[in-house]
């Protein structure tokens, strides 16, 4: 906005009272977030149960505020069902593929071969991350993770990396593909919401976030504790 002020014009000034009033809609979401996170942190329920509890409280908030009609509730259930069916199909295919890899022992042979290569661990990890970045740009992130983890996981273990670190890191790396063409699903969603902004302009705006992604990935590779310090508190 400093370079192109017209891209981010100065908004109207608001009073402190108006700013506080604007936060009223966020209080319920903050309470919902705290209920789920505190329950997870203290082991009151599992992640799956946390999802159910979060959904229940979200519905309760909608009912209390009278923002949720039966039609909205039906549509949300139907959309959830469609997404769940899609995920189940992907997981089923990934399980079959994983079983095939386990029987053929291909991942373990690949791990032995990769460890014997004359490259450093960081170089090998950089190659793996590059594969995830490219893959995330051309296919769904969930499908990519389910297909590739059975292949790369033995490699990670052989190299001596923490499996938890690998799981968290590749999840972040894969999201990079969600904002890069040709798929860039998140970018298309933003383009659909901001109908007055050309899609080309949306992709140009995304380009400013790519260096931050790259820096984040490099820091996670060089300093694994940046990723692990929060899980280690649990």
Secondary structure, DSSP 8 states (H G I E B T S, - for coil): --S-GGGS-------HHHHHHHTHHHHHHHHHHHHHHHHHHTTSS-HHHHHHHHHHHHHHHHHHTT---HHHHHHHHHHHHHHHHHHHHHHHHHHHHHHHHHHHTHHHHHHHHHHTSSS-HHHHHHHHHHHHHHHHHHS-HHHHHHHHHHHHHHHHHHHT--HHHHHHHHHHHHHHGGGSTTT-HHHHHHHHH-TTS-HHHHHHHHHHHHHHHHHHHHHHHH-THHHHHHHTT-
